[in-house]
Amino acid sequence: MRVIVSGGGTGGHIYPALALLEQLKKRDLLDDVLYIGTKRGLERRIVPKAGIPFDTIELQGFKRSLSLDNIKTVSRFLGGLSKAKHILKTFKPDVVVGTGGYVSAAILFEAARLHIPTVIHEQNSVAGVTNKFLCHFVDKIGTVFPEVEAAFPAKKVQRVGNPRAQQVANLLPNDRLADFGLDPKRRTLLIFGGSRGAPMINQAAVNAIPVFGQSNFQTLFVTGRRHFDTIQKQLPSLPDNVKVVPYVDDMPAILPDIALVIGRSGATSIAELTALGIPSVLIPSPNVTGNHQFINAQSLKKAGAALVVPEPQLDDHFGQMVADLMQDDVRLLDMTRAAKSLGVPDASDRLIQLMQQAIKEH
Ligand SMILES: CC(=O)N[C@H]1[C@@H](OP(=O)(O)OP(=O)(O)OC[C@H]2O[C@@H](n3ccc(=O)[nH]c3=O)[C@H](O)[C@@H]2O)O[C@H](CO)[C@@H](O)[C@@H]1O
């Protein structure tokens, strides 16, 4: 099939789209593809690097409060529609898929107007602004969390899981940690605050490094690109068993070798943790729509797969608490099993089925 995909701003919207494309290719279902993003989102760097043809439509997100910026947003959206129409008429897709973020608004809206089959994917437990707008026009809506489904027209909704889960589900331990100067055989803690990094998590990591440095496990601390210089200044010297990097380009390569993650509870991160069965200490971002990271994290906490530490509870004992957990084999094993029980290892196939249904019923 000929597919246009669009989603972005942050990695949590991009990696599910790339995972879906990988599975379409694997099943020999992809005749041609075009990815639509903006020039400013992370997708501009990540998508061409993955070898996917990439084009942009310039849009901007709505501010939550009334502001002049929202008038600019509307006028850009209208401008975006004419470029979207041109792209759709030229590329002639069989289906257009949106994975969230305002970047996907114009192309999905215009595709629906031109009666091209459309599908959106909502990764979170609370509907994003763009998907809430698009849900009235598209044909099908793939979800991950049951909590979100009431926000959408019921007959369009299908629970599919997050395609990134299928991409990582069967990966095996390997030696790629060596690329970071780490020992692939040693127990490893990974710290990262979503795709952009999170200053609160970075600070907690900086405070905990003296404890981690004295432990018998090793730590990979991913700061997020824009925070790397600040953190390097705070950490002029490092213990041998701690490495600090700005970003990991190929996260699936190292995840099978991770014993515990300290991180945000973004939906795509959670899909990876549950597909592979990785225990986690989750620190939800408080600055997201409807506090969805907190809700995302609760499902893992309830199952016993994760500990949840709200930002205000990050204190001087955090490092020691994590170090103790890293050494507690029984608890880690229980958390591993619990995490794995929540994974959806066939999420891409389910989303592909939804796309095929949208095409067939159109
Ligand atoms: C602040 C914010 O608005 N965050 C949202 C954003 O998060 P964000 O973009 O951080 O998304 P997620 O935590 O869901 O996913 C991050 C993705 O980036 C990857 N990764 C991360 C670091 C790195 O160095 N390399 C790398 O490849 C992870 O493996 C994962 O695949 O989108 C998610 C999915 O809609 C939402 O749930 C989050 O609430």
Ligand as a Chemical Component Dictionary entry (heavy atoms), coordinates in Angstrom:
data_LIG
# 
_chem_comp.id                   LIG 
_chem_comp.type                 NON-POLYMER 
_chem_comp.pdbx_formal_charge   0 
_chem_comp.three_letter_code    LIG 
# 
loop_
_chem_comp_atom.comp_id 
_chem_comp_atom.atom_id 
_chem_comp_atom.alt_atom_id 
_chem_comp_atom.type_symbol 
_chem_comp_atom.charge 
_chem_comp_atom.model_Cartn_x 
_chem_comp_atom.model_Cartn_y 
_chem_comp_atom.model_Cartn_z 
_chem_comp_atom.pdbx_ordinal 
LIG C1  C1  C 0 6.848  16.110 27.790 1  
LIG C2  C2  C 0 5.921  15.437 26.840 2  
LIG O1  O1  O 0 5.059  16.058 26.242 3  
LIG N1  N1  N 0 6.071  14.106 26.698 4  
LIG C3  C3  C 0 5.211  13.323 25.846 5  
LIG C4  C4  C 0 6.029  12.786 24.689 6  
LIG O2  O2  O 0 7.137  12.196 25.343 7  
LIG P1  P1  P 0 8.458  11.642 24.707 8  
LIG O3  O3  O 0 8.692  12.106 23.337 9  
LIG O4  O4  O 0 9.535  11.816 25.697 10 
LIG O5  O5  O 0 7.959  10.163 24.551 11 
LIG P2  P2  P 0 8.095  8.793  25.224 12 
LIG O6  O6  O 0 8.673  8.795  26.568 13 
LIG O7  O7  O 0 6.769  8.169  25.067 14 
LIG O8  O8  O 0 9.110  8.096  24.194 15 
LIG C5  C5  C 0 10.423 8.480  24.079 16 
LIG C6  C6  C 0 11.002 7.691  22.950 17 
LIG O9  O9  O 0 12.280 8.220  22.659 18 
LIG C7  C7  C 0 13.241 7.166  22.703 19 
LIG N2  N2  N 0 14.528 7.722  23.092 20 
LIG C8  C8  C 0 14.657 8.449  24.227 21 
LIG C9  C9  C 0 15.891 8.940  24.599 22 
LIG C10 C10 C 0 17.006 8.659  23.777 23 
LIG O10 O10 O 0 18.145 9.044  24.052 24 
LIG N3  N3  N 0 16.816 7.930  22.660 25 
LIG C11 C11 C 0 15.601 7.455  22.284 26 
LIG O11 O11 O 0 15.495 6.791  21.251 27 
LIG C12 C12 C 0 12.668 6.169  23.692 28 
LIG O12 O12 O 0 13.255 4.910  23.530 29 
LIG C13 C13 C 0 11.190 6.229  23.315 30 
LIG O13 O13 O 0 10.933 5.459  22.171 31 
LIG O14 O14 O 0 5.264  11.873 23.888 32 
LIG C14 C14 C 0 4.684  10.771 24.589 33 
LIG C15 C15 C 0 3.913  9.911  23.585 34 
LIG O15 O15 O 0 2.833  10.540 23.047 35 
LIG C16 C16 C 0 3.812  11.253 25.750 36 
LIG O16 O16 O 0 3.337  10.150 26.488 37 
LIG C17 C17 C 0 4.663  12.152 26.640 38 
LIG O17 O17 O 0 3.919  12.613 27.751 39 
# 
loop_
_chem_comp_bond.comp_id 
_chem_comp_bond.atom_id_1 
_chem_comp_bond.atom_id_2 
_chem_comp_bond.value_order 
_chem_comp_bond.pdbx_ordinal 
LIG C1  C2  SING 1  
LIG C2  O1  DOUB 2  
LIG C2  N1  SING 3  
LIG N1  C3  SING 4  
LIG C3  C4  SING 5  
LIG C3  C17 SING 6  
LIG C4  O2  SING 7  
LIG C4  O14 SING 8  
LIG O2  P1  SING 9  
LIG P1  O3  DOUB 10 
LIG P1  O4  SING 11 
LIG P1  O5  SING 12 
LIG O5  P2  SING 13 
LIG P2  O6  DOUB 14 
LIG P2  O7  SING 15 
LIG P2  O8  SING 16 
LIG O8  C5  SING 17 
LIG C5  C6  SING 18 
LIG C6  O9  SING 19 
LIG C6  C13 SING 20 
LIG O9  C7  SING 21 
LIG C7  N2  SING 22 
LIG C7  C12 SING 23 
LIG N2  C8  SING 24 
LIG N2  C11 SING 25 
LIG C8  C9  DOUB 26 
LIG C9  C10 SING 27 
LIG C10 O10 DOUB 28 
LIG C10 N3  SING 29 
LIG N3  C11 SING 30 
LIG C11 O11 DOUB 31 
LIG C12 O12 SING 32 
LIG C12 C13 SING 33 
LIG C13 O13 SING 34 
LIG O14 C14 SING 35 
LIG C14 C15 SING 36 
LIG C14 C16 SING 37 
LIG C15 O15 SING 38 
LIG C16 O16 SING 39 
LIG C16 C17 SING 40 
LIG C17 O17 SING 41 
# 
